[in-house]
Amino acid sequence: MSSPRPRHQLLTLVGSVTGAVIVALDGTVLTIAQPAMRRDLHASFTAVQWTSTGYLIAVAGLLVFAGRLGDRYGHQRLFAVGTLGFAATSAGIGLAPGIGWVIGLRVAQGVFGALLQPATLGMLRAAYPPDRIGTPIAWRTSAIGVAAAAGPVVGGALTAHLGWRAVFFLGVVPALAIGVGALVVRIPAPPKAVPGVRLDLPGAFLLAVALACLVHTLVAIPETGWTAATALGLAAVVAAGGALVRHARRTAHPLVPPGLLRSAPVASGLSVLVAASASVFGALFVGTYFLQDVLALDPLESGLRALPLPAMMVLGAPVCVRPLRRYGARRTAMAGMALLALGLLLFSGLDAGSTALAIGGCFLLMGAGFGAVMVTTTAVIVRHAPVDHAGVAGGLQQTALNVGPTLRVAGATTLMALAAPGAGGGGQGGGGPLWAGGEFLPAMGVTLPVLAAVAAAGVPLAAGLPGRAAARARKA
């Protein structure tokens, strides 16, 4: 007969993995459904883009505060509220009569997504010993990889046969099931945070403003280029960020505990994760146009060519646990960033005559590297956070993952435009190629090495992660 602790660990792992998959799947299927949504609702290109932008702004602005709420009131409770709210808003979007309703409900869905995501990591941190946190995080990463791989296929099939509304009903039943389960099943929780610690509402507001302005500005740059509005947005980010730092120094209970960011492993893990996510998603952005505009592949064929990347995340994440325990997080993350940089460099040398094997090999290297980095940095960030601040640590980790992809769009588009003057800069609504065929490959040859340099910069950044001695001490 199994002991209660393993049973509770299994239930926690199932809930955490399912919650993470629902959120990841929602984002991938939405991209496929947007063109059909635009036609059915007679919406503008800009309005449809706001179904993604509004969600991103809500999520990015609230993740850390949601983690703090979980630390204060319990991650299981926040997880239940987040999943049930996510299910309700998903169903509402599927029934929405117009694009305005879709945008509003997507913002609300972002709020519930923000409550849900840090809780998935906070629950794992509370359920598993610190030296065993790597394995459940690896399974969680693999599941996210499955969602990333299956999302375009499932979303395309549902949209083609049942319409775009069907993709939003996809996660309703699983979300309701795990949300109700989180309310009904009582899993022993660790002691609550120290009584009297406040939520720091002013700090949460300033952080939300800074991150919301940052995401909005980064999303706008590829559409409008560098304008007075984008410059004003960046100025707002700096002003809100400065006010946040000043407030954190003066308050007794800041939103992000100072000791958390002073921890070399946590700070290093966050830095490496931002570098990895920005570079790999930047490569995916450029790679999509390479596959469709240069090689003239349709979206399904393009997805199949890129399939080795999520496949390596699925297969490589559990394998990563062994070197993580044997060699330590430092060497594992360094190797992952090196693989990612190598894949980006090789990708920059592709052209119209490149074979499917060469393209798949580049995506395979990037997937192997990113999977290793994601497992390693997440395990370090969660493990080195005190249990009563696990939610804040999870919120910081999720913020790094959410800001990274927005950085990739703005950075990659700007680099491509600089490398191919007169091409790509504005917000083209016609759906044609973003860059002329003759200009794309030279621009790609400049942009991808820069992204590879960003990935390579993560190698020295990983020096702050625990090394082999720490791994041996945990094993002993």
Secondary structure, 3 states (H helix, E strand, C coil): CCCHHHHHHHHHHHHHHHHHHHHHHHHHHHHHHHHHHHHHHCCCHHHHHHHHHHHHHHHHHHHHHHHHHHHHHCHHHHHHHHHHHHHHHHHHHHCCCCHHHHHHHHHHHHHHHHHHHHHHHHHHHHHCCHHHCHHHHHHHHHHHHHHHHHHHHHHHHHHHHHCCHHHHHCCHHHHHHHHHHHHHCCCCCCCCCCCCCCCCHHHHHHHHHHHHHHHHHHHHHHHHCCCHHHHHHHHHHHHHHHHHHHHHHHCCCCCCCHHHHHCHHHHHHHHHHHHHHHHHHHHHHHHHHHHHHHCCCCHHHHHHHCCHHHHHHHHHHHHHHHHHHHHHHHHHHHHHHHHHHHHHHHHHCCCCCCCHHHHHHHHHHHHHHHHHHHHHHHHHHHHCCCHHHHHHHHHHHHHHHHHHHHHHHHHHHHHHHHHCCCCCCCCCCCCCCCCCHHHHHHHHHHHHHHHHHHHHHHHHHHHHCCCHHHHHHHHC
